[in-house]
Amino acid sequence: MDKWISIIQTLIIGGTGVWATIWFSRSNKKREDDKILKELFTEFNHRYDKLNDHLSEIVESDKAIKLKDQLSKDQKAVIIDFFNLCAEEFFWHKRGRIDHIIWQSWHAGMNYWYNHHNPIVRELWAEECESENGKVSYYIENEEEFFKRR
């Protein structure tokens, strides 16, 4: 009888230890995932904030450029930086690091610029996707994977 009591006590103590280890491990993983999400969220929003005014100047001003060939080197770089930011956000969303609710908001913002009345972003995106490294450099298989035309 004492042998069985000893075995049961050992199982209870061992089971409690396993449960505590699993619980702490999951708690730490959740905290680490939240920390990574916050870092990505902060970095991506900061980068977008730096691009936002420049994008507005390119596509919304009274003298908005209507053709991609009219873009200056710096203006083209701003739009390419926007594409790269979108690709990184998409990549991390696909990897499960960007929460679905955050992704929906960012995706709506991406498509706002893509579908804006000025076609320059769409034209430059098509050109980028047709280039030699095109879709591969943006982590996509088809050009509509993160931009959706209305």
C-alpha positions, -999 to 999 in steps of 0.1 A, spaced: 0 0 0 28 24 9 44 16 -25 12 27 -43 9 59 -22 45 67 -31 38 61 -68 7 82 -68 25 111 -50 53 109 -75 28 110 -104 10 140 -89 42 159 -83 56 150 -117 23 158 -134 22 192 -116 57 199 -127 49 190 -163 18 212 -162 37 241 -147 64 238 -173 39 238 -202 20 267 -187 51 288 -182 64 279 -216 31 290 -233 30 322 -213 66 330 -223 59 323 -259 28 345 -258 48 373 -243 75 369 -269 50 368 -297 34 400 -284 68 416 -281 77 407 -317 42 420 -330 47 453 -311 82 457 -327 69 449 -362 39 472 -357 60 501 -344 86 497 -372 62 494 -400 40 523 -388 71 544 -385 82 536 -420 48 543 -434 46 576 -416 78 586 -433 64 576 -467 28 589 -464 35 626 -471 57 618 -500 31 594 -515 4 621 -511 26 647 -529 31 622 -558 -5 612 -563 -27 639 -549 -12 673 -555 -26 697 -581 4 689 -602 0 651 -596 21 631 -620 -1 611 -644 25 588 -660 51 567 -644 77 581 -669 72 615 -654 84 604 -619 117 617 -607 143 592 -594 134 601 -558 96 599 -564 100 564 -579 122 554 -549 94 565 -526 68 543 -544 93 513 -545 99 518 -507 61 516 -503 60 484 -523 89 470 -502 71 479 -470 39 463 -482 59 431 -491 74 429 -457 40 434 -440 26 407 -462 55 383 -455 52 387 -417 14 383 -419 18 350 -439 43 339 -412 17 345 -385 35 374 -369 10 401 -379 -24 398 -363 -53 394 -387 -70 426 -375 -39 446 -380 -33 430 -414 -68 440 -425 -62 476 -416 -28 477 -433 -42 458 -463 -70 484 -467 -43 512 -465 -22 494 -491 -51 491 -515 -61 527 -509 -29 539 -525 -30 511 -552 -66 520 -562 -63 557 -558 -77 578 -588 -41 583 -600 -30 551 -619 7 557 -613 11 533 -584 -7 505 -604 15 512 -634 47 511 -615 36 479 -596 29 462 -629 63 472 -642 79 459 -610 61 426 -612 72 422 -648 109 428 -641 134 400 -639 132 394 -602 97 410 -599 74 389 -579 102 370 -562 116 401 -547 82 409 -531 77 374 -517 46 367 -539 36 343 -566 11 366 -584 9 404 -586 -26 405 -570 -15 387 -539 -15 418 -517 -29 445 -540 -65 441 -550 -78 462 -579 -113 476 -574 
